[in-house]
Each structure stands twice: as C-alpha cells, then as structure tokens.
Amino acid sequence: MAQDQDGHRQQDSHVMQAVSLNDMECDHLAALATRQVKIKRDPVYGFGFIAGGEKPVIVRAVSPGGPSEGRLIPGDQILAINDEGVSSVPRERVIDLVR
C-alpha cells in the first residue's frame, strides 16, 4: 500500500478525507460538508441504505445498485428528511419520516 506524507497507509484505489467531530466545531464541519440529495424509493431496494445510531443518525451502509449509491456514503450524518431537521430527534421519528 502507498503511504501519504505523514507515513499513514493509503489504498491505491481511492483517496478519502475524513474529519472527526472531535477535531472541529460541529457547525464548521456542517458548513464544510453539507449536501442535499434526493432519493426515490425503489420497489426492490427501498432507499438502498442502512442507518444506525441516534442523535445523529449515521448512514452505516449503501446497497450496491440501489437508489442511494453515488448519493450517500457510509459515515454520512442525516441532517434532515423532507426539510425536517433530524439531528436531535429520536431514531423512531427518523424511521417514521423515511417510511
């Protein structure tokens, strides 16, 4: 595997940049990386992602070939669904909004 300038290992197939919430102010991170995506439910795949956690809800996996592929990335935080903020709502409310 290749190494970056700090000697950390990198995979040859892609470059990834990650920021820990502990390393930055939360509002600075949100302004840096926030994006809006529109996902249409597929009859086979549903929305094509698995989310977990609570406050915030995090994308855990994206189904290959599903409607979220290329739009969501594992590790993404879901901030809003249909213009309703979900950063601090219970997990059950997020599930209701997705249904």
Secondary structure, 3 states (H helix, E strand, C coil): CEECCCCCEECCCCCCCCCCHHHCCHHHHHHHHCCCCCCCCECCCECCEEEECCCCEEEEEECCCCCCECCECCCCEECEECCEECCCCCHHHHHHHHC
